[in-house]
Amino acid sequence: MMDRIDTFRRELEKLINKYSMENGSDTPDFILAKYLTDCLQAFDTAISHRGRWFSSTRHSIPPSAIPPSAIPPSAIPPSAIPPSEPITRAIGEGEFEE
């Protein structure tokens, strides 16, 4: 009897094959499908561990503690980006030109 992840893996194999996504790495579709489902399962396990850690320690990360460099640009809506400031460059000690 196949469980949900096996059914998903088999469908993923078909999808990989349908769009020839195995061509870039010259890896059989069943190996790519297995790799991707293993990644999903590993990620699920990591999230579960993270959830247990946060709930057991009562820690949470406030949004202000996340450095801007950790936020991918694609996650920032254009409306949240302030208008750009004029760029200045140094031309000498203590002197700037716009």
PyRosetta script that sets phi, psi and omega in degrees:
from pyrosetta import init, pose_from_sequence

init()
pose = pose_from_sequence("MMDRIDTFRRELEKLINKYSMENGSDTPDFILAKYLTDCLQAFDTAISHRGRWFSSTRHSIPPSAIPPSAIPPSAIPPSAIPPSEPITRAIGEGEFEE")
pose.set_psi(1, 130.3)
pose.set_omega(1, -178.6)
pose.set_phi(2, -88.9)
pose.set_psi(2, 137.3)
pose.set_omega(2, 175.5)
pose.set_phi(3, -92.5)
pose.set_psi(3, -178.4)
pose.set_omega(3, -174.1)
pose.set_phi(4, -59.2)
pose.set_psi(4, -43.5)
pose.set_omega(4, -177.7)
pose.set_phi(5, -68.2)
pose.set_psi(5, -35.8)
pose.set_omega(5, 176.9)
pose.set_phi(6, -65.5)
pose.set_psi(6, -41.7)
pose.set_omega(6, 178.2)
pose.set_phi(7, -63.1)
pose.set_psi(7, -44.1)
pose.set_omega(7, 178.5)
pose.set_phi(8, -61.0)
pose.set_psi(8, -44.7)
pose.set_omega(8, -178.9)
pose.set_phi(9, -60.6)
pose.set_psi(9, -43.1)
pose.set_omega(9, 179.9)
pose.set_phi(10, -65.2)
pose.set_psi(10, -40.3)
pose.set_omega(10, 177.3)
pose.set_phi(11, -67.0)
pose.set_psi(11, -37.4)
pose.set_omega(11, 178.2)
pose.set_phi(12, -65.0)
pose.set_psi(12, -39.8)
pose.set_omega(12, 175.5)
pose.set_phi(13, -56.1)
pose.set_psi(13, -46.1)
pose.set_omega(13, -179.4)
pose.set_phi(14, -63.4)
pose.set_psi(14, -41.8)
pose.set_omega(14, -179.5)
pose.set_phi(15, -66.0)
pose.set_psi(15, -43.5)
pose.set_omega(15, 177.3)
pose.set_phi(16, -59.6)
pose.set_psi(16, -44.5)
pose.set_omega(16, 179.9)
pose.set_phi(17, -66.8)
pose.set_psi(17, -43.2)
pose.set_omega(17, -178.4)
pose.set_phi(18, -56.8)
pose.set_psi(18, -42.1)
pose.set_omega(18, -177.8)
pose.set_phi(19, -98.5)
pose.set_psi(19, 10.4)
pose.set_omega(19, 178.4)
pose.set_phi(20, 52.1)
pose.set_psi(20, 38.6)
pose.set_omega(20, -178.4)
pose.set_phi(21, -72.4)
pose.set_psi(21, -11.9)
pose.set_omega(21, 178.4)
pose.set_phi(22, -80.1)
pose.set_psi(22, -13.0)
pose.set_omega(22, -175.2)
pose.set_phi(23, -64.5)
pose.set_psi(23, -36.1)
pose.set_omega(23, -177.5)
pose.set_phi(24, -61.2)
pose.set_psi(24, -36.4)
pose.set_omega(24, -177.7)
pose.set_phi(25, -108.3)
pose.set_psi(25, -3.2)
pose.set_omega(25, -176.9)
pose.set_phi(26, 52.7)
pose.set_psi(26, 44.5)
pose.set_omega(26, -179.9)
pose.set_phi(27, -116.3)
pose.set_psi(27, 133.4)
pose.set_omega(27, 179.7)
pose.set_phi(28, -56.2)
pose.set_psi(28, 144.6)
pose.set_omega(28, -176.7)
pose.set_phi(29, -58.4)
pose.set_psi(29, -34.5)
pose.set_omega(29, -178.8)
pose.set_phi(30, -68.3)
pose.set_psi(30, -30.8)
pose.set_omega(30, 177.6)
pose.set_phi(31, -72.0)
pose.set_psi(31, -42.8)
pose.set_omega(31, 177.5)
pose.set_phi(32, -63.0)
pose.set_psi(32, -42.4)
pose.set_omega(32, 179.7)
pose.set_phi(33, -63.4)
pose.set_psi(33, -41.0)
pose.set_omega(33, 178.2)
pose.set_phi(34, -64.4)
pose.set_psi(34, -44.4)
pose.set_omega(34, 178.8)
pose.set_phi(35, -58.6)
pose.set_psi(35, -48.0)
pose.set_omega(35, -177.2)
pose.set_phi(36, -66.4)
pose.set_psi(36, -40.0)
pose.set_omega(36, 177.6)
pose.set_phi(37, -68.8)
pose.set_psi(37, -34.8)
pose.set_omega(37, 175.0)
pose.set_phi(38, -63.2)
pose.set_psi(38, -39.6)
pose.set_omega(38, 177.1)
pose.set_phi(39, -61.3)
pose.set_psi(39, -44.4)
pose.set_omega(39, 179.1)
pose.set_phi(40, -61.4)
pose.set_psi(40, -43.5)
pose.set_omega(40, 179.5)
pose.set_phi(41, -66.0)
pose.set_psi(41, -39.5)
pose.set_omega(41, 178.3)
pose.set_phi(42, -65.1)
pose.set_psi(42, -39.7)
pose.set_omega(42, 178.9)
pose.set_phi(43, -65.7)
pose.set_psi(43, -42.6)
pose.set_omega(43, 176.7)
pose.set_phi(44, -58.2)
pose.set_psi(44, -42.0)
pose.set_omega(44, 178.9)
pose.set_phi(45, -64.1)
pose.set_psi(45, -44.2)
pose.set_omega(45, 179.4)
pose.set_phi(46, -61.3)
pose.set_psi(46, -43.6)
pose.set_omega(46, 179.8)
pose.set_phi(47, -64.1)
pose.set_psi(47, -39.3)
pose.set_omega(47, 178.1)
pose.set_phi(48, -62.5)
pose.set_psi(48, -45.2)
pose.set_omega(48, 178.1)
pose.set_phi(49, -62.4)
pose.set_psi(49, -42.4)
pose.set_omega(49, 179.1)
pose.set_phi(50, -60.9)
pose.set_psi(50, -44.8)
pose.set_omega(50, 180.0)
pose.set_phi(51, -61.2)
pose.set_psi(51, -43.0)
pose.set_omega(51, 178.2)
pose.set_phi(52, -65.3)
pose.set_psi(52, -38.7)
pose.set_omega(52, -179.6)
pose.set_phi(53, -64.9)
pose.set_psi(53, -48.0)
pose.set_omega(53, -179.6)
pose.set_phi(54, -62.9)
pose.set_psi(54, -41.1)
pose.set_omega(54, -177.7)
pose.set_phi(55, -72.4)
pose.set_psi(55, -30.6)
pose.set_omega(55, -179.0)
pose.set_phi(56, -79.7)
pose.set_psi(56, -28.7)
pose.set_omega(56, -178.1)
pose.set_phi(57, -101.8)
pose.set_psi(57, -7.4)
pose.set_omega(57, -178.2)
pose.set_phi(58, 58.3)
pose.set_psi(58, 27.4)
pose.set_omega(58, 175.8)
pose.set_phi(59, -88.4)
pose.set_psi(59, 147.0)
pose.set_omega(59, 169.4)
pose.set_phi(60, -144.3)
pose.set_psi(60, 156.2)
pose.set_omega(60, -179.8)
pose.set_phi(61, -104.4)
pose.set_psi(61, 111.8)
pose.set_omega(61, 177.7)
pose.set_phi(62, -68.5)
pose.set_psi(62, 145.9)
pose.set_omega(62, -179.6)
pose.set_phi(63, -51.8)
pose.set_psi(63, -32.6)
pose.set_omega(63, -178.9)
pose.set_phi(64, -67.5)
pose.set_psi(64, -16.7)
pose.set_omega(64, -179.0)
pose.set_phi(65, -87.6)
pose.set_psi(65, -6.8)
pose.set_omega(65, 180.0)
pose.set_phi(66, -87.9)
pose.set_psi(66, 117.0)
pose.set_omega(66, -178.8)
pose.set_phi(67, -65.6)
pose.set_psi(67, 142.6)
pose.set_omega(67, 179.8)
pose.set_phi(68, -55.1)
pose.set_psi(68, -29.6)
pose.set_omega(68, -179.6)
pose.set_phi(69, -67.3)
pose.set_psi(69, -17.0)
pose.set_omega(69, 179.8)
pose.set_phi(70, -86.3)
pose.set_psi(70, -8.0)
pose.set_omega(70, -178.7)
pose.set_phi(71, -98.6)
pose.set_psi(71, 118.9)
pose.set_omega(71, -179.8)
pose.set_phi(72, -65.8)
pose.set_psi(72, 141.8)
pose.set_omega(72, -179.2)
pose.set_phi(73, -54.2)
pose.set_psi(73, -31.9)
pose.set_omega(73, -179.3)
pose.set_phi(74, -67.1)
pose.set_psi(74, -17.0)
pose.set_omega(74, -179.3)
pose.set_phi(75, -89.5)
pose.set_psi(75, -4.6)
pose.set_omega(75, -178.0)
pose.set_phi(76, -100.6)
pose.set_psi(76, 117.0)
pose.set_omega(76, 178.9)
pose.set_phi(77, -67.2)
pose.set_psi(77, 144.0)
pose.set_omega(77, -178.7)
pose.set_phi(78, -54.1)
pose.set_psi(78, -32.7)
pose.set_omega(78, -179.6)
pose.set_phi(79, -66.6)
pose.set_psi(79, -17.6)
pose.set_omega(79, -178.9)
pose.set_phi(80, -90.0)
pose.set_psi(80, -5.8)
pose.set_omega(80, -178.4)
pose.set_phi(81, -93.2)
pose.set_psi(81, 120.1)
pose.set_omega(81, -178.5)
pose.set_phi(82, -67.4)
pose.set_psi(82, 155.9)
pose.set_omega(82, 177.5)
pose.set_phi(83, -58.4)
pose.set_psi(83, 146.5)
pose.set_omega(83, -176.0)
pose.set_phi(84, -71.7)
pose.set_psi(84, 146.0)
pose.set_omega(84, 177.4)
pose.set_phi(85, -86.4)
pose.set_psi(85, 154.0)
pose.set_omega(85, 175.3)
pose.set_phi(86, -61.6)
pose.set_psi(86, 141.2)
pose.set_omega(86, -179.5)
pose.set_phi(87, -87.1)
pose.set_psi(87, 131.0)
pose.set_omega(87, 176.9)
pose.set_phi(88, -115.0)
pose.set_psi(88, 152.4)
pose.set_omega(88, 177.2)
pose.set_phi(89, -131.9)
pose.set_psi(89, 146.6)
pose.set_omega(89, 179.7)
pose.set_phi(90, -73.8)
pose.set_psi(90, 133.6)
pose.set_omega(90, 175.6)
pose.set_phi(91, -116.1)
pose.set_psi(91, -7.3)
pose.set_omega(91, 178.2)
pose.set_phi(92, -179.2)
pose.set_psi(92, 172.3)
pose.set_omega(92, -177.7)
pose.set_phi(93, -62.0)
pose.set_psi(93, 116.7)
pose.set_omega(93, 178.0)
pose.set_phi(94, 78.7)
pose.set_psi(94, -1.7)
pose.set_omega(94, -179.3)
pose.set_phi(95, -109.0)
pose.set_psi(95, 139.8)
pose.set_omega(95, 178.2)
pose.set_phi(96, -133.6)
pose.set_psi(96, 149.4)
pose.set_omega(96, 178.2)
pose.set_phi(97, -126.4)
pose.set_psi(97, 139.0)
pose.set_omega(97, 177.0)
pose.set_phi(98, -92.6)
pose.dump_pdb("model.pdb")
